[in-house]
Structure formats: structure tokens, C-alpha cells
Amino acid sequence: MALRLGDTAPDFTAQTTDGEINFHEWKKDSWTILFSHPKDFTPVCTTELGYTAKLKDDFAARNTKAIAVSVDGLDDHNAWLGDIAETQGTAVNFPLIADPDRTVADLYDMIHPNADNTLTVRSVFIIDPANKVRLTLTYPAATGRNFDEILRVLDSLQLTDGYKVATPVNWTDGDDVIVSPALSDDEANALFSAGFTTVKPYLRTTAQPNK
Ligand code: BEZ
């Protein structure tokens, strides 16, 4: 069955380009982006992995690790890394899981037979430090993902875990946020020193509280 938000991310042990990894031990107390790509030596995947490598400092600032998976073997992964470094201007600095027997793909339901019977689709899982699945995305093979959006979701998850707020459409870090509808006006006044604006009783905005 497909993983749902709040489910525990399945654990596994796998061979990767950084050696054998036990997933839960490897991620420890970090947030993690686990993402699948259809196949090594393909153009869209090459750009995605290169761009993700460039985000290393952005992920580190968010206590987040990246790890990628496809059903290719380790020899192909290692050979492809050279192409990514050559063409994308960055060496891949996170592990690629070799999953030729589909252990990880099956655990995370990354093979969608109506798209392709054998290859993983472009799945993304954001997993929190308690190993809970906090976001799932599925993209088709021909559409590269927007990894800036993944950073934006991480910012929102980390903010809304810490404060009684929600983030509005197209929010980015630093923008005003929405006061949790669960709070009364009195509670909101006590929590948000900047005060808040009532657009409708159910739509109240305030400055981002951790800025
Ligand atoms: C790609 O990564 O470029 C790709 C992979 C599978 C199908 C289509 C494109």
C-alpha cells in the first residue's frame, strides 16, 4: 500500500555509492529527502542530481540529508557520477542507492505499472527526524522536479512544527504567515508579539514568528 503522511518511513539496508547504508541509522536525527529517478544515464535525471548536489549547503542549513534511488546497479551509478560531475559542474555529494532487486522501490511504492512496469517514477519523500513521512510527491519520467520547491516545503514544515501557524499560497521564508485557525484571538495576541491582521475571522495573518 502507498505510504501516507504520518506513516513511519520503512527502514532498509542497501548498497549505495557511499557504501552499505542502513537507512534509519544513516539519517539518524536529520530530516531526509529520499527521491527516486527512473534510470541512470538519462538527461532529466542527470540535471536533477547535479542541481541537488548544488543545494548541499541549503540542505545542511535545514538539518537535511539527500539520498537518491533507482533500480540500476552500483556499477552504473558509479559510472554515471562521472558524467554528472562533468556536465553539471558539481560532484554528487550524497548517496545513490543501487536497487536492482527493487527492495526500496517496493517498500516505497515507487514503481507505478501504468507509467512503467520496471522503472521507478520520480517520487519524493520528505521524512522528519522521527522517521515520519511528511510529504510525498510523484512526477512522471519526462518532467524534472523543482528542488527549490522541496526546500520551500522543508521551510514550511520546520516552521509550522515550531509555531502555531500555516503558510499561505506561494509562501517563501520571510513572508507573512497565517495564524492557526485553532487559536482564539486572545491566544494569538499572547503568542505573536507583532500582532495579527484579521482579513476574515478564519483568515488572520502575522509576521513570520522566527524572523
Ligand atoms: C530522463 O531522466 O531524462 C528520462 C528518464 C526516463 C524517461 C524519460 C526521461
Residues whose N, C-alpha, C, O or C-beta is under 5 A from the ligand:
A	BS01	BEZ	P38 T42 P43 V44 C45 A141 A142
